[in-house]
């Protein structure tokens, strides 16, 4: 009789916790945190920028947020990962206010248009005074 020893190896899971802040050390709410190359495993930060995720060690955590550069962190055996996210240069937009007439607020102080009054008489539900 031949006996062959079998070794069953299961990866241990660890719980990784941490905080995500911006460059002014303000907590970031709703940052997406996913485990790279592991479909369906992720979480988001809470109102204080904190997160907790169970994962296998030696995978990368990807932190993403609209308007900020993505951050990747290799998790080995550490149980705490604190991340500081930097605003993306590509997504900085100029502030523009659009009025009801389709003009930028900086172009006009109010709505102004010119129309011949005779044109309104052709509308069936328009009452000309």
C-alpha atoms as an extended CHARMM CRD file, in Angstrom:
* protein
*
       129  EXT
         1         1  UNK       CA              0.0000000000        0.0000000000        0.0000000000  PROA      1               0.0000000000
         2         2  UNK       CA              1.2960000000        3.3940000000       -0.9790000000  PROA      2               0.0000000000
         3         3  UNK       CA              0.5240000000        6.4040000000        1.1810000000  PROA      3               0.0000000000
         4         4  UNK       CA              0.8780000000        9.8080000000       -0.3960000000  PROA      4               0.0000000000
         5         5  UNK       CA              0.6620000000       12.7480000000        1.9480000000  PROA      5               0.0000000000
         6         6  UNK       CA             -1.6490000000       15.4470000000        0.6690000000  PROA      6               0.0000000000
         7         7  UNK       CA             -1.1120000000       19.0010000000        1.6640000000  PROA      7               0.0000000000
         8         8  UNK       CA             -4.1130000000       21.2270000000        1.4160000000  PROA      8               0.0000000000
         9         9  UNK       CA             -3.1800000000       24.8270000000        1.3110000000  PROA      9               0.0000000000
        10        10  UNK       CA             -5.7720000000       27.5020000000        1.8910000000  PROA      10              0.0000000000
        11        11  UNK       CA             -4.9450000000       31.1500000000        1.7840000000  PROA      11              0.0000000000
        12        12  UNK       CA             -5.6460000000       32.8960000000        5.0090000000  PROA      12              0.0000000000
        13        13  UNK       CA             -7.8210000000       35.9700000000        4.8950000000  PROA      13              0.0000000000
        14        14  UNK       CA             -6.9400000000       39.0940000000        6.7810000000  PROA      14              0.0000000000
        15        15  UNK       CA             -9.0540000000       42.0880000000        7.7010000000  PROA      15              0.0000000000
        16        16  UNK       CA             -7.4970000000       45.2930000000        6.4390000000  PROA      16              0.0000000000
        17        17  UNK       CA             -8.6910000000       48.5740000000        7.9450000000  PROA      17              0.0000000000
        18        18  UNK       CA             -7.6350000000       52.1440000000        7.3990000000  PROA      18              0.0000000000
        19        19  UNK       CA             -8.5360000000       55.7190000000        6.6000000000  PROA      19              0.0000000000
        20        20  UNK       CA             -8.5690000000       57.6150000000        3.3030000000  PROA      20              0.0000000000
        21        21  UNK       CA             -7.8450000000       61.3540000000        3.4030000000  PROA      21              0.0000000000
        22        22  UNK       CA             -7.1450000000       64.1060000000        0.8850000000  PROA      22              0.0000000000
        23        23  UNK       CA             -4.0600000000       66.3280000000        0.8050000000  PROA      23              0.0000000000
        24        24  UNK       CA             -5.5490000000       68.5800000000        3.5200000000  PROA      24              0.0000000000
        25        25  UNK       CA             -6.0220000000       65.5340000000        5.8140000000  PROA      25              0.0000000000
        26        26  UNK       CA             -9.8160000000       65.7290000000        5.4380000000  PROA      26              0.0000000000
        27        27  UNK       CA            -11.5700000000       62.3230000000        5.4400000000  PROA      27              0.0000000000
        28        28  UNK       CA            -12.9390000000       61.2750000000        2.0540000000  PROA      28              0.0000000000
        29        29  UNK       CA            -16.4480000000       59.8140000000        1.9910000000  PROA      29              0.0000000000
        30        30  UNK       CA            -17.4350000000       57.1850000000       -0.5970000000  PROA      30              0.0000000000
        31        31  UNK       CA            -14.0180000000       56.2600000000       -1.9780000000  PROA      31              0.0000000000
        32        32  UNK       CA            -14.2260000000       53.0000000000       -3.9670000000  PROA      32              0.0000000000
        33        33  UNK       CA            -11.8330000000       50.3450000000       -2.7250000000  PROA      33              0.0000000000
        34        34  UNK       CA            -11.4370000000       47.1700000000       -4.7810000000  PROA      34              0.0000000000
        35        35  UNK       CA             -9.0650000000       44.2300000000       -4.7000000000  PROA      35              0.0000000000
        36        36  UNK       CA             -7.2170000000       44.2170000000       -8.0200000000  PROA      36              0.0000000000
        37        37  UNK       CA             -7.8940000000       41.1640000000      -10.2060000000  PROA      37              0.0000000000
        38        38  UNK       CA            -10.5350000000       39.8110000000       -7.7820000000  PROA      38              0.0000000000
        39        39  UNK       CA            -14.0000000000       40.3720000000       -9.2220000000  PROA      39              0.0000000000
        40        40  UNK       CA            -16.7380000000       41.4700000000       -6.8490000000  PROA      40              0.0000000000
        41        41  UNK       CA            -14.5540000000       42.1470000000       -3.8210000000  PROA      41              0.0000000000
        42        42  UNK       CA            -14.6220000000       45.7310000000       -2.6370000000  PROA      42              0.0000000000
        43        43  UNK       CA            -15.9970000000       48.3170000000       -0.2490000000  PROA      43              0.0000000000
        44        44  UNK       CA            -16.3600000000       52.0930000000        0.1880000000  PROA      44              0.0000000000
        45        45  UNK       CA            -15.2580000000       54.5060000000        2.8860000000  PROA      45              0.0000000000
        46        46  UNK       CA            -17.7170000000       55.7210000000        5.5100000000  PROA      46              0.0000000000
        47        47  UNK       CA            -18.4750000000       59.2850000000        6.6260000000  PROA      47              0.0000000000
        48        48  UNK       CA            -15.1760000000       59.4400000000        8.5340000000  PROA      48              0.0000000000
        49        49  UNK       CA            -13.0990000000       58.0730000000        5.6360000000  PROA      49              0.0000000000
        50        50  UNK       CA            -12.6810000000       54.6810000000        7.3350000000  PROA      50              0.0000000000
        51        51  UNK       CA            -12.9080000000       51.2930000000        5.6220000000  PROA      51              0.0000000000
        52        52  UNK       CA            -12.6230000000       47.6050000000        6.4410000000  PROA      52              0.0000000000
        53        53  UNK       CA            -12.2310000000       44.7440000000        3.9680000000  PROA      53              0.0000000000
        54        54  UNK       CA            -11.4800000000       41.0160000000        4.2570000000  PROA      54              0.0000000000
        55        55  UNK       CA             -9.0050000000       39.8230000000        1.6500000000  PROA      55              0.0000000000
        56        56  UNK       CA             -6.1160000000       37.4870000000        1.0020000000  PROA      56              0.0000000000
        57        57  UNK       CA             -2.6450000000       38.9230000000        1.5780000000  PROA      57              0.0000000000
        58        58  UNK       CA             -0.3170000000       39.7890000000       -1.3060000000  PROA      58              0.0000000000
        59        59  UNK       CA             -3.0260000000       41.4330000000       -3.3810000000  PROA      59              0.0000000000
        60        60  UNK       CA             -3.3110000000       45.0810000000       -4.3590000000  PROA      60              0.0000000000
        61        61  UNK       CA             -5.9950000000       47.4250000000       -3.0830000000  PROA      61              0.0000000000
        62        62  UNK       CA             -7.1010000000       50.0410000000       -5.6230000000  PROA      62              0.0000000000
        63        63  UNK       CA             -8.5210000000       53.3030000000       -4.2400000000  PROA      63              0.0000000000
        64        64  UNK       CA            -10.5080000000       55.3890000000       -6.7320000000  PROA      64              0.0000000000
        65        65  UNK       CA            -12.5960000000       58.5460000000       -6.4830000000  PROA      65              0.0000000000
        66        66  UNK       CA            -13.9120000000       60.9110000000       -9.1520000000  PROA      66              0.0000000000
        67        67  UNK       CA            -11.5530000000       63.8350000000       -9.6180000000  PROA      67              0.0000000000
        68        68  UNK       CA             -8.6390000000       62.1420000000       -7.8380000000  PROA      68              0.0000000000
        69        69  UNK       CA             -5.7210000000       60.0020000000       -9.0100000000  PROA      69              0.0000000000
        70        70  UNK       CA             -6.1240000000       56.2620000000       -8.3530000000  PROA      70              0.0000000000
        71        71  UNK       CA             -3.8730000000       54.8060000000       -5.6570000000  PROA      71              0.0000000000
        72        72  UNK       CA             -2.6850000000       51.1670000000       -5.5810000000  PROA      72              0.0000000000
        73        73  UNK       CA             -1.3070000000       49.6180000000       -2.4010000000  PROA      73              0.0000000000
        74        74  UNK       CA              0.2240000000       46.1440000000       -2.1220000000  PROA      74              0.0000000000
        75        75  UNK       CA             -1.0880000000       44.4900000000        1.0370000000  PROA      75              0.0000000000
        76        76  UNK       CA              1.3400000000       41.9270000000        2.4050000000  PROA      76              0.0000000000
        77        77  UNK       CA              0.7460000000       41.0350000000        6.0360000000  PROA      77              0.0000000000
        78        78  UNK       CA             -0.1700000000       44.4880000000        7.3410000000  PROA      78              0.0000000000
        79        79  UNK       CA             -3.6370000000       45.0020000000        8.7630000000  PROA      79              0.0000000000
        80        80  UNK       CA             -3.7220000000       48.8070000000        8.5410000000  PROA      80              0.0000000000
        81        81  UNK       CA             -3.5120000000       50.8310000000        5.3290000000  PROA      81              0.0000000000
        82        82  UNK       CA             -3.8820000000       54.6140000000        5.4440000000  PROA      82              0.0000000000
        83        83  UNK       CA             -4.0760000000       56.3870000000        2.0890000000  PROA      83              0.0000000000
        84        84  UNK       CA             -3.7570000000       60.0430000000        1.0980000000  PROA      84              0.0000000000
        85        85  UNK       CA             -5.3740000000       60.8150000000       -2.2710000000  PROA      85              0.0000000000
        86        86  UNK       CA             -4.2640000000       63.6470000000       -4.5480000000  PROA      86              0.0000000000
        87        87  UNK       CA             -6.5940000000       65.6480000000       -6.7780000000  PROA      87              0.0000000000
        88        88  UNK       CA             -6.1480000000       64.7810000000      -10.4400000000  PROA      88              0.0000000000
        89        89  UNK       CA             -4.7330000000       67.5280000000      -12.6510000000  PROA      89              0.0000000000
        90        90  UNK       CA             -6.7180000000       66.2630000000      -15.6330000000  PROA      90              0.0000000000
        91        91  UNK       CA            -10.0970000000       66.6040000000      -13.9480000000  PROA      91              0.0000000000
        92        92  UNK       CA             -9.8650000000       70.1720000000      -12.6290000000  PROA      92              0.0000000000
        93        93  UNK       CA            -12.7170000000       72.0080000000      -14.3280000000  PROA      93              0.0000000000
        94        94  UNK       CA            -13.5260000000       75.6920000000      -14.5650000000  PROA      94              0.0000000000
        95        95  UNK       CA            -16.7450000000       76.6630000000      -12.8380000000  PROA      95              0.0000000000
        96        96  UNK       CA            -19.4400000000       77.6720000000      -15.3290000000  PROA      96              0.0000000000
        97        97  UNK       CA            -23.0100000000       78.6400000000      -14.5220000000  PROA      97              0.0000000000
        98        98  UNK       CA            -25.5010000000       78.0250000000      -17.3240000000  PROA      98              0.0000000000
        99        99  UNK       CA            -28.6270000000       80.1730000000      -17.4310000000  PROA      99              0.0000000000
       100       100  UNK       CA            -32.0050000000       79.1400000000      -18.7950000000  PROA      100             0.0000000000
       101       101  UNK       CA            -31.2570000000       80.7980000000      -22.1160000000  PROA      101             0.0000000000
       102       102  UNK       CA            -28.1360000000       78.7280000000      -22.7250000000  PROA      102             0.0000000000
       103       103  UNK       CA            -25.6200000000       81.5130000000      -22.0760000000  PROA      103             0.0000000000
       104       104  UNK       CA            -22.7570000000       81.2990000000      -19.6840000000  PROA      104             0.0000000000
       105       105  UNK       CA            -23.2590000000       83.5050000000      -16.6440000000  PROA      105             0.0000000000
       106       106  UNK       CA            -19.9990000000       85.3030000000      -17.3730000000  PROA      106             0.0000000000
       107       107  UNK       CA            -21.2330000000       86.2540000000      -20.8650000000  PROA      107             0.0000000000
       108       108  UNK       CA            -24.5470000000       87.8480000000      -19.9360000000  PROA      108             0.0000000000
       109       109  UNK       CA            -26.1980000000       89.5720000000      -16.9860000000  PROA      109             0.0000000000
       110       110  UNK       CA            -29.6890000000       88.4670000000      -17.9290000000  PROA      110             0.0000000000
       111       111  UNK       CA            -31.6820000000       86.9300000000      -20.6930000000  PROA      111             0.0000000000
       112       112  UNK       CA            -32.0790000000       89.1350000000      -23.7220000000  PROA      112             0.0000000000
       113       113  UNK       CA            -33.5470000000       88.3110000000      -27.0980000000  PROA      113             0.0000000000
       114       114  UNK       CA            -35.2720000000       90.0540000000      -29.9450000000  PROA      114             0.0000000000
       115       115  UNK       CA            -38.3320000000       88.7420000000      -31.7410000000  PROA      115             0.0000000000
       116       116  UNK       CA            -41.0240000000       90.1670000000      -33.9940000000  PROA      116             0.0000000000
       117       117  UNK       CA            -44.3430000000       90.2670000000      -32.1540000000  PROA      117             0.0000000000
       118       118  UNK       CA            -46.2060000000       89.1790000000      -35.2670000000  PROA      118             0.0000000000
       119       119  UNK       CA            -44.6550000000       85.7490000000      -34.9580000000  PROA      119             0.0000000000
       120       120  UNK       CA            -46.4480000000       85.1300000000      -31.6690000000  PROA      120             0.0000000000
       121       121  UNK       CA            -49.8510000000       85.6190000000      -33.3390000000  PROA      121             0.0000000000
       122       122  UNK       CA            -49.2910000000       82.3980000000      -35.2750000000  PROA      122             0.0000000000
       123       123  UNK       CA            -49.1410000000       80.3230000000      -32.0730000000  PROA      123             0.0000000000
       124       124  UNK       CA            -52.5730000000       78.7760000000      -31.3930000000  PROA      124             0.0000000000
       125       125  UNK       CA            -52.5380000000       79.2360000000      -27.6040000000  PROA      125             0.0000000000
       126       126  UNK       CA            -50.8650000000       82.6370000000      -27.3910000000  PROA      126             0.0000000000
       127       127  UNK       CA            -52.9300000000       85.6020000000      -26.2380000000  PROA      127             0.0000000000
       128       128  UNK       CA            -51.6050000000       88.8830000000      -27.5880000000  PROA      128             0.0000000000
       129       129  UNK       CA            -52.3050000000       91.9480000000      -25.4180000000  PROA      129             0.0000000000
